[in-house]
């Protein structure tokens, strides 16, 4: 059965138990049942420093791991069904508790022993996953040729579902999460009663925009696509509804706060960051490849050129769709929303993809072009600003 690496990783993350295989210094095979957690495409196993498996792995890091996935016949639990399995080989290393991120340490241990005699075994899968019965029906499990599967541990960037899609193509489930963030932000600021009234005002403002700018909306939907225009209509209606409460400057600050709260969700989705990090090859090179395809397919919104200089990748946008759309809808202030979204969004995926983000100028903030600069981690000049402000200030948004 043909599986993708992402499908296998999803199954691994759903489960917690596996059988770890390793070799003693005498060359004898050993296996032991373990409980694991997954973080950044590696598996982590809690262990005592004095345990035999820990000592053997310190001497020989080559391991194998098999994850058993229970199968059940619906309404007939007494029928014994063999488990589905995922098996792979890999390399392991033993980490002291002070070498492990605090969040990961908390997932591994929920007691004080984590800082004393306990450690963690980090397993990095290699080559291929070998599977049996994964994403297979109970009936098909009777036939080895149908139940067997193989998938590379790391997929190609080109195989990702969003590779080659544009900036205006946000997955629906992410849009639902974004709506939840927006409503939560407004409720915390205004309370439930005023929120209900505000939602009514937003709906009225949206109808008024459609009535006041019918030709503009039709042209934008034709040229920019319905997804991008519907999002712009919603933000313009929100802005117009906030103006009587906050004034135009204050209304923008509220909208900016919402967009920056949404940014980690949308940036992760736009770049399919969780899956992109697991692709084979250099992470920065993979990011460049994905970013290039993303911007190439967004030329209708943000005409751009790309320059690759190895450790520096530059995207130069010569026309800003945000500025044009929001100006046409009567809210030119909102042209800067995309800029402020990026300030909060890119830093949340930068470490994972091994880049540092810089952007000296943007059109919405007075520049001739938007110049996105992505430096390989450790190579960015400390003096280059982001949207005209020091890097330290931008980084403080995400602390």
N, C-alpha and C positions, 0 to 999 in steps of 0.2 A: 504493500500500500504506500502510495506517495504522500509524504507528510512534509510540511515546512518546518524549519527550525523554530519559528514563532509558536506554532501549534504545540510542539514538544515542550518548549519552555513554559507555556501556559499550564500544561499538565504537571510539570515539575513543581511549579509555584502553588498549585492547588493542593499538593500533598506535603507530607512532613516526614515520612518514614522511608528508610532505604537500608540496603545491605552493603556495607563498605568492605571491599577486598583489598588486601595489601600483602606484602611478602616480608617474612622475618629475615634477619641477617643470615640464617642458615639456608635461605632459599625455600622455606616452607610456606605454602599459601595459608592465609587466615582470612576469615570473614567475621563481621560483627554487625549487629543491628544498630542503627543510629537514627537520631532525629536531627533534621537539618532546617535551616532557613536559607532563603535565596536573597542575594543582594548583588545588583549590578552584574548579573550573569555568572555569578560564582555561588557555590554552596558552602555554608558554614556550619560546622558541627562542634557542639560543646564537648569538652573532654577534660579529664583530670591530667595534670602535667605528668603524673607518675604512671598513668595507664599504659598498658602494653602497646595498644594501637598508636598512642602518641609517640612512644619511644621508637617503635618500628618505622613509623612514617618519617621521623626526623632522620633516620638512617637511609631510607629508600622512599623517595617521594612519589613513585609510580603507584597509582591506585586504580581501582575500578569501582563503580557504584551501580547498583541496580535498585530501581524504585518500583515497588509493587503497588498497583492501583486496583483496589477491590472491585469486583464485578458481582452484581446481584441480579437474579431473575425476578422481575416485578411480580409481587403477590405470591411468590413461591420461594421464600428465603431458605427453605430446607434443601433446595437443590444446590449442590456444590459446583461453583463456577471457578475455574482457574483465574488468577489475577492477571490483568494486563501488566506489561513490564516495559520499563525504559532502562537500557543499559548503556554505559559509556565508560571509556577510560579517561584518565586525566592525570594531572600533577597536583600534588598537595604540599602544603607547608603549614607549620605550626606557628601560631601567633600568640604572644602574650596578651593579657587583657589590656595593657596600655597601648597596644598596637591596633586596637579595634575601635572603630567609631562608636561614640556613646550610644547612638540610636540602635546600632546593630548589637552592641553588647547587651542592651536592655531586652532585645528580642531573644537573645540566646539564653540569658540568665535573668531570673527574677529573685535573686537572693544575694547575700553579701559574699558568697564564696567566689564570685566572679573575679574578685580582685586578689585572691590568695592562691589556692592550689589549682585553680581552673585556667584553662586556655581555650583556644579555638583552632580547629583544623579547617583551613581554607582549601576547597577543591575547585580547580579550574578544568572544566570538561575540554576535551580535545577531539579533533577529527569528526566522527559521526556518532549520532545517537542510533542505537539499534532498538527497535520497538517490536512488541507483539501485543496485538489487541487494542492498541491506542486508537481512539476514534473509529472503532470497529464494533459492529453489532454482535450480540451473543451468538447468533447463527453463523456469522462469518468467521468467528473464532475457531470453528471446527475445521476450517481449511487453512493450513499454514501459509499457502501462497497468497491468501487474501488478508491474513492477519499480520503477516510480517511487514515491517516498515523500516525505512532508513531515512535519516535527514541529517544534513550538516549541522554541526554545533552552532556555527555562525553562518547566517544567510548573506546573500549579496545585497548591496544597497538597491540595485535595480529591481529586486524581487519584493521590496516593501510595497504595501498597498497604496500608499500616498505618493510614491515616487513619480514625479512628472505631473502632479496636480498643482493647481494654483493657490494663491493666497486667499482667493474668494471661495474656496471649497472646504468649508469647515464641517467635520463629521457631526451628524445630528445629535448624537449623545453628548458631545462636548457643548453644543449650543444649549442643551437642556441644563447642563451643569452651570454654564455661564449665566443663564437666566436665574438660577438659584442664588448665585453669588450676588447678582444685581439686586434681587429682591431683599436678600439678607442685609446688604449694605444700606439700602434705603430704609428698611425697618429699624435698624439700629440707630440711624440718624434722626428719623422723623417719628418713630413709634407706629403702632399698628393702625390707629385711627387715621392719622394724616397720610399714611401709606396708601390706604384704601382710596382716599380722596385723590392722592397724587396719581394712582394708576388710572383713575377715571380721566384726569386731566391729560395724561399721556395719550390715552385712546382718542380724546377729542383733538389734540394737537396733530396726531397722525392723520386723522380725517381732513383737518384743515390744510395740511401740507399737500395731500393728494388733490384737494380741490384747488388750491392756489397755484400748484405747479404741475398740472397734468401732463403737459408736453415734455417738461424736463424729466419727470419720472419715467415716462414711456421711453424717452431717448436713452436715459441711463440704464434702464432694464435691458434695452436692446444692445447697448454698447458694453456695459459692465457686467451684465448677468444679474438675475433676480436675487441671488444670495447676498451679494455685496450691497445692492441697493436696499434690500429689506433691512439689513443691519444698520445701514446709514439712516433710513427712515426712522427706525426705532430710537437711535441715539439722538437724532434731531428733535423728535417729539419729546423725549425725556428732557433734553436741554431747554426747549421752549417751555415745558411745564415747570421747570425749576427756576426760570428767570424771575417770575413774580415773587418767589420765596427768597432767592439768593442774590439777585442781580446777575448780569451777564458774566462778570468775572467770577463770582461765587459759584454760579451754575457750572462753569467750566471746571472749577476745582473739584466739585462733586463728581462730575462725569469722569474727570481724570482719575480720581480715587477709585471709581468703579472699574475703569479700564485697567488700572494697574493691579487691582485685586484679581481680575480675570486673566491677566497676562500669563502667569505660570501655566494655567490650564491650556490656553490657546497656543502658546509657544510650543509646549510639549506635543500638542496634537498636530500643529502645522508641520513640524519636523519629524513627527512620529518618533520622538526622542527615545522612548523606552526601547523600541525595536532597533532603531538606528545604532544605538550604543552596542548592540549585540552582533552587529554585522562583522564579517571577516575583514581584516586589514586595519590600517592605521585610522584611528578615530577621527583625527582632524581631516585627513584626506576624504574619508567617507562623508563628513559633514559638508565639505566643499562641494562634493559631487551632488549631494541632496539639495543643497542651497542653490546651486547652479540650475538644476532642473526646476526647482520651485519658482525662481525668478524668471527663468525662460518662459514658463507657462503663465506668467503674470504680466506679460508685456502690455496687455490691453489696459491694465490698471496702473502699472508703474514701468514705463519704458526704461530699459536699463542696459548697461554693458557690464561685462565681467572681466576681471584681470586676475590671473593666477601667477603669483611670484614665489611659489613654494611655501614659505612660512607666512606669507601675507596674501590674503584673498580679498579683493575689493569689488564691491558692487556699486556702480554709479547710476543712480536713478535720476533721469532728466526731466520727468514730469510726475507730479504727485497726484494720484487718483483721489486721495483723501481730501486734499485742498479743493480740487475741482468739484467733487460730489457735494461736500458740505457747503461750499460757496453757492452752488446752484440751488441748494435747498434752503438758503437763507441763514445759515449758521456757520460763517467762515471761521469762527473761533475753534470749531471742532476739527479743523484741518490738522491741528497739532496732536490729536488723540493718538494717532498711529506712532508718532515720535515718542510720546510718553509711555505708550504701551511697550515699546521696544526696550526702553530704559529699565523697566521692571521685568521684562520677559527674558531677554537674552542671557542675563547673568544666571538665571535659574537652570539653564542647560549648558552653560559654558564649560564648567569643570568636567562634565560627563563627556563632552566632545573635544576637550583639550584645546579650547580657544579662548582668546581674550577679545572682547568687543570694544571697538572704538568707532565714533562717527563724528568727525569734526563739524559737519554742516548738514542741515536739512532745509528743504524748500519751505516747509511750513513755518520754520523759525528764522526765515530771512536769507537763507543761502541760495545760490544759483542751482545747486544740485543737492541730492542726498547721497552722501558718500559713506557706505557701510564698509568698515574695515574689520576683518577677522584675522587676528594674529595667532600663530601657534603659541600655546601657553609658554610663557617665559621670554617671548620675543617682542612684546608690545612696548613702545616707548612710554615711559612714565609721564611724560609731559603732554601727550596728545589728549585732547579733551573729548567729551561725549556731549554733543548738542550744546557746545559752548560752556560746559561746566566741568569742574575737575572730576577725574575718575573716582576719587575717594567719596565724593558726594553721591554719585550714582550707585556705587557699591553699598552705601549706607541704606539705600532703599530696601535692600534684600537681606539685611541682618535681622 
